[in-house]
């Protein structure tokens, strides 16, 4: 089955600096790569995603890049703010084809923004 | 703003008792997922339904866990008998599950403590 590795497990950056979180996946058939943000005690919230037919996607201060050949994808947060402090999870799936939608998650990155 | 709902939000029970967790997926979504989150194991898939039919429950301990969808607006996860190692946050997620829609949206979770 799919295996997703995520690094680093913890990350501290100064407010205003950029943060980068990296994930690798094992199954070359995976074609959907979402990122979730989870604040303490809250639900994981989808913040951005990318599909295998796209190399990069941006949404304001966040961006995701995908390298299908190397089977890795990354989350980039620019101009970090205190409210960016949370745990971030990457995931992969082969969805939405029948039976392939289940997500395999990375182990999470605890991001702390230092004021 | 449609959201996945879960009840109860918190449950404390004694070992050996039956626990039932409920999930209402977003109206119109036809895929439902149950995930368990622990510090040690992270986010792991327990069960997955499409159009109320179970597609994958390979992550679920079969001897004590069961998952069902009595109708399109209700998914249940039962543990009988419960054990202390079942203590975790259980999340339900739903997705549109068709066409070009890949996203999964999480409910607020049920925090289960088994003593």
Boltz contact constraints between the chains, C-beta under 6 A:
constraints:
  - contact:
      token1: [A, 32]
      token2: [B, 102]
      max_distance: 6.0
  - contact:
      token1: [A, 43]
      token2: [B, 106]
      max_distance: 6.0
  - contact:
      token1: [A, 43]
      token2: [B, 108]
      max_distance: 6.0
  - contact:
      token1: [A, 43]
      token2: [B, 109]
      max_distance: 6.0
  - contact:
      token1: [A, 44]
      token2: [B, 106]
      max_distance: 6.0
  - contact:
      token1: [A, 46]
      token2: [B, 103]
      max_distance: 6.0
  - contact:
      token1: [A, 95]
      token2: [B, 102]
      max_distance: 6.0
  - contact:
      token1: [A, 96]
      token2: [B, 97]
      max_distance: 6.0
  - contact:
      token1: [A, 96]
      token2: [B, 102]
      max_distance: 6.0
  - contact:
      token1: [A, 99]
      token2: [B, 55]
      max_distance: 6.0
  - contact:
      token1: [A, 101]
      token2: [B, 31]
      max_distance: 6.0
  - contact:
      token1: [A, 102]
      token2: [B, 45]
      max_distance: 6.0
  - contact:
      token1: [A, 102]
      token2: [B, 48]
      max_distance: 6.0
  - contact:
      token1: [A, 105]
      token2: [B, 43]
      max_distance: 6.0
  - contact:
      token1: [A, 107]
      token2: [B, 42]
      max_distance: 6.0
